[in-house]
Amino acid sequence: METIRIMAATRRQVLIIVAITSLYALASWLLFSAKSLGEWLQIVSISFIYTLPCSLGALVCFLGYKLDKPSRFWAYGAPALSMLLLVFLSWLFYMEALICALVAAPILMLMAFIGGWIMSLILKKTKQGRLSVTLFVLLPYFVSPVEQMWKTPHETRVMHNAVMIHAAPETIWNQIYEVPAIKNDELPAQWIYLIGFPRPIAAVIDKQGVGGRRHATFEREVSFFEVVTHWEPQHKLSFTIKADPDFIPHTAFDKHIIVGGRFYDVLDGTYEIEPRSDGSYILHLTSTHRLSTRFNWYAGWWSEWVMNQIQGSILEVIRQRCEKTPQA
């Protein structure tokens, strides 16, 4: 009976800790998401991505020590697990898209772990810790206004993919300046499509040559408007890319990573056909991207992973179509 009583008490303590930290996280998400507070609080920021999970980890550790007992679990395990649970709930209740939750989860859990570790060190030196945890809880709201005083850095990155195609250059060229409708079974299986990223559909052009306007469409009414800047048949095609965030439905991407928005954009693209000595050709696809966050090092890694899958899948569709086309 004593063991059952202890287990029941422990469950109550855990539920209390989960409830308090969840309320703190929800209130913070609502405040950082509020448009009226956009000049001081923003979700895509150091204060939300780094400071807030650190504060939450410290809060979990403090409550665990006070309501239960000091242990490695409350210092190291519970903060990261609590953060993972909150990320899952944010996706479950449609607060964040799955791709955004997956991108953010590793860094959020790491910062929550660091917050719990720091609080455990503080509690080893003092049995009170109330002032420390209060400062931790309020820290994101002090950091964010200061952060907004500095201009967000801009960074451009070039993404390159290539595929070998056994087909004539004119066949390849006819498949790149315009892309007929792509069926789902033509696209190779990629993680980005499994987690809800819009699949490419087609690309049409109003006229051949420099100045031609290309219209690339994706699922869920996503459109990119492109203007041809280099037209060299059977060799090279370049174009600028314009994505109007007001035209792209907000249900197509996560609201924080809309293409053409404040934090991310695709600027241009180039197809280039390279001949090989064995009679085959290598089709190159290169694109330039803009990142405008305070953690471009992390966002850049994910954007390259996503674009690598998109560009790679498009090239694979072109390769299959070219090699199935009868050659002269």
C-alpha positions in Angstrom: 0.0 0.0 0.0 2.8 2.4 0.8 4.4 1.8 -2.6 1.0 2.5 -4.3 0.6 5.7 -2.2 4.1 6.9 -3.2 3.5 6.2 -6.9 0.1 8.1 -6.8 1.8 11.0 -5.1 4.6 11.0 -7.7 2.0 11.0 -10.5 0.3 14.0 -9.0 3.5 15.8 -8.7 4.4 15.1 -12.3 1.0 16.3 -13.5 1.3 19.5 -11.5 4.8 20.1 -13.1 3.5 19.3 -16.6 0.5 21.6 -16.1 2.5 24.6 -14.8 5.2 24.3 -17.6 2.5 23.8 -20.2 0.7 27.0 -19.1 4.0 28.9 -19.2 4.8 27.6 -22.6 1.3 28.3 -24.0 1.2 31.8 -22.6 4.7 32.5 -24.0 3.7 31.1 -27.4 0.5 33.3 -27.5 2.5 36.4 -26.5 5.3 35.8 -29.0 2.8 35.1 -31.7 0.7 38.2 -31.1 0.9 40.6 -34.1 0.4 43.6 -31.8 3.6 42.7 -29.9 5.6 42.0 -33.0 8.0 44.9 -32.4 9.1 43.4 -29.1 8.3 39.6 -29.3 8.8 37.3 -32.3 8.8 33.5 -32.5 11.7 33.3 -35.1 14.2 34.8 -32.7 17.0 34.0 -30.3 14.8 34.8 -27.3 12.1 32.2 -28.3 14.3 29.5 -29.9 17.2 29.7 -27.3 16.2 31.6 -24.2 12.6 30.4 -23.7 13.3 26.6 -23.8 16.3 27.3 -21.5 13.9 29.0 -19.1 11.4 26.2 -19.4 14.1 23.7 -18.6 15.1 25.6 -15.5 11.4 25.8 -14.4 11.0 22.0 -14.8 14.1 21.3 -12.8 13.1 23.7 -10.0 9.6 22.3 -9.7 11.0 18.7 -9.8 13.4 19.5 -7.0 10.8 21.2 -4.8 7.7 19.0 -5.4 9.6 15.7 -5.6 13.3 15.4 -4.8 16.7 16.4 -6.3 17.7 13.9 -8.9 19.5 13.6 -12.3 16.1 13.0 -13.9 14.8 16.4 -12.9 18.1 18.0 -13.7 18.8 16.5 -17.1 16.0 14.2 -18.4 12.8 15.9 -17.5 13.6 19.3 -19.1 14.4 17.8 -22.5 11.5 15.4 -22.3 9.1 18.2 -21.3 10.2 20.2 -24.3 9.7 17.3 -26.6 6.2 16.8 -25.2 5.4 20.5 -25.8 6.6 20.3 -29.4 4.5 17.3 -30.0 1.4 19.0 -28.5 2.0 22.1 -30.6 1.8 20.0 -33.7 -1.1 17.9 -32.5 -3.2 21.0 -31.8 -2.2 22.7 -35.1 -0.2 25.4 -33.5 2.8 24.5 -35.6 3.3 22.6 -38.8 5.0 19.2 -38.7 8.1 20.4 -40.6 8.5 23.4 -38.2 8.2 21.1 -35.2 10.8 18.7 -36.6 13.2 21.5 -37.4 12.9 23.2 -34.0 12.8 20.1 -31.8 16.5 19.3 -31.6 17.6 22.9 -30.7 14.7 23.4 -28.3 15.4 20.1 -26.4 19.1 21.0 -26.2 18.4 24.4 -24.7 15.9 22.9 -22.2 18.6 20.5 -21.1 21.0 23.3 -20.6 18.4 25.3 -18.6 17.8 22.3 -16.3 21.5 21.7 -15.9 22.1 25.4 -14.9 19.2 25.4 -12.4 20.5 22.1 -10.8 23.9 23.8 -10.2 22.1 26.8 -8.7 20.0 24.7 -6.4 23.1 22.8 -5.2 24.5 26.1 -3.8 21.2 27.5 -2.4 18.1 25.7 -1.2 15.8 28.6 -2.1 16.3 29.2 -5.8 13.0 31.2 -6.1 14.7 34.4 -7.2 16.7 32.4 -9.8 13.7 30.6 -11.3 11.7 33.9 -11.4 14.5 35.5 -13.3 14.7 32.5 -15.7 10.9 32.7 -16.3 11.1 36.4 -17.1 14.4 36.3 -19.1 12.9 35.8 -22.6 10.8 38.9 -22.2 13.9 41.0 -21.3 16.0 39.4 -24.1 13.5 39.8 -26.9 13.1 43.6 -26.9 16.9 44.0 -26.8 17.3 41.6 -29.6 14.9 43.5 -31.8 17.3 46.5 -31.6 19.8 44.7 -33.9 19.2 44.3 -37.6 18.5 40.7 -38.7 21.5 39.3 -40.7 20.9 38.3 -44.3 22.8 35.4 -45.9 22.6 33.8 -49.4 23.3 30.2 -50.1 23.7 28.3 -53.3 22.2 24.8 -53.7 23.4 22.5 -56.4 22.1 19.1 -57.6 23.0 17.0 -60.7 21.8 13.9 -62.4 23.2 11.8 -65.3 20.8 11.4 -68.2 21.2 9.0 -71.2 19.3 11.1 -73.8 19.9 13.7 -76.5 20.4 17.3 -75.4 17.3 18.5 -77.3 15.2 15.9 -75.4 16.6 17.2 -72.1 16.0 20.8 -73.1 12.4 20.1 -74.0 11.9 18.7 -70.5 13.3 21.7 -68.6 12.1 24.9 -70.1 8.6 23.6 -69.6 7.6 20.7 -67.3 4.4 18.9 -68.1 2.1 17.9 -65.2 3.9 15.6 -62.8 2.0 12.6 -61.5 2.6 11.5 -57.9 3.9 8.2 -58.9 6.7 9.9 -60.9 8.1 11.6 -57.9 10.6 9.6 -55.8 9.8 9.0 -52.2 11.1 11.9 -50.1 10.7 12.7 -46.4 9.6 16.3 -47.2 6.6 15.1 -49.1 5.7 12.6 -46.3 5.6 15.4 -43.7 3.4 17.6 -45.8 5.6 19.7 -48.0 3.8 20.7 -51.3 4.7 18.5 -54.3 5.8 20.1 -57.6 3.1 19.9 -60.2 4.2 21.7 -63.5 6.0 24.6 -65.1 4.7 26.5 -68.1 6.2 29.3 -70.1 4.5 32.0 -72.1 7.2 32.5 -74.8 10.7 31.1 -75.5 13.8 33.2 -75.0 15.0 35.8 -72.6 12.1 37.6 -70.9 9.9 34.6 -71.1 7.7 34.2 -68.0 7.7 30.8 -66.4 4.9 29.8 -64.0 5.9 26.9 -61.6 3.1 25.4 -59.6 3.1 23.2 -56.5 0.3 21.5 -54.5 -2.1 23.5 -52.5 -2.2 26.4 -55.0 1.5 27.4 -54.4 2.9 29.4 -57.4 6.3 30.8 -58.2 6.7 33.4 -61.0 9.9 33.2 -62.9 11.5 35.4 -65.6 14.0 33.9 -68.0 17.4 35.7 -67.8 19.5 33.3 -69.9 18.3 31.2 -72.8 20.7 29.0 -74.6 18.9 26.0 -76.1 20.3 22.6 -75.3 22.8 24.1 -72.9 21.6 26.6 -70.3 18.4 28.1 -68.8 18.4 30.7 -66.0 15.6 32.6 -64.4 14.8 34.8 -61.5 12.2 33.5 -59.0 9.5 35.6 -57.3 7.3 34.1 -54.6 4.6 36.5 -53.4 3.9 35.6 -49.7 0.5 37.2 -50.0 -0.4 34.9 -52.9 0.8 31.7 -51.3 -1.8 30.1 -49.0 -0.7 30.1 -45.4 -1.9 26.5 -45.1 0.7 25.4 -47.7 3.8 26.0 -45.5 4.4 26.7 -41.9 3.5 30.4 -41.2 7.0 31.1 -40.1 8.8 29.7 -43.1 6.7 31.1 -46.0 8.8 31.3 -49.2 9.3 35.0 -50.1 8.6 36.0 -46.5 10.7 37.8 -44.0 12.9 34.9 -43.1 13.4 32.8 -46.3 13.2 33.3 -50.0 14.3 31.5 -53.3 16.0 34.1 -55.6 16.9 32.3 -58.8 17.5 29.0 -60.6 19.6 27.6 -63.4 19.5 24.4 -65.5 22.7 23.5 -67.3 23.3 20.6 -69.6 26.9 19.3 -69.5 28.0 16.8 -72.2 30.2 13.8 -71.3 32.7 11.8 -73.4 30.6 8.6 -73.2 27.6 10.3 -75.0 25.5 10.9 -71.8 24.8 14.2 -70.3 24.8 15.7 -66.8 21.9 18.0 -65.9 22.8 20.5 -63.2 20.2 22.4 -61.2 21.4 25.3 -59.1 19.4 27.8 -57.0 20.2 30.7 -54.7 18.4 31.2 -51.4 18.1 34.0 -48.9 18.1 33.3 -45.1 17.3 36.1 -42.7 17.3 34.7 -39.2 19.6 35.1 -36.2 20.5 31.4 -36.4 21.2 31.1 -40.1 23.8 28.4 -39.3 21.0 26.1 -38.1 18.2 27.2 -40.4 20.6 27.0 -43.4 21.3 23.3 -42.7 17.6 22.5 -42.7 16.9 24.6 -45.8 19.7 22.9 -47.7 18.3 19.5 -46.7 14.8 20.4 -47.9 16.0 22.0 -51.2 18.2 19.1 -51.8 15.2 16.7 -51.7 13.0 19.0 -53.9 15.6 19.7 -56.5 16.8 16.1 -56.5 13.2 14.8 -57.0 12.6 17.2 -59.9 15.8 16.1 -61.6 14.8 12.5 -61.2 11.4 13.2 -62.9 13.3 14.8 -65.8 15.7 11.9 -66.1 13.0 9.3 -66.2 11.0 11.2 -68.8 14.0 11.9 -71.0 15.2 8.3 -71.0 11.7 7.0 -71.8 11.4 9.4 -74.8 12.4 7.7 -78.1 15.7 9.2 -79.3 16.4 10.3 -82.8 
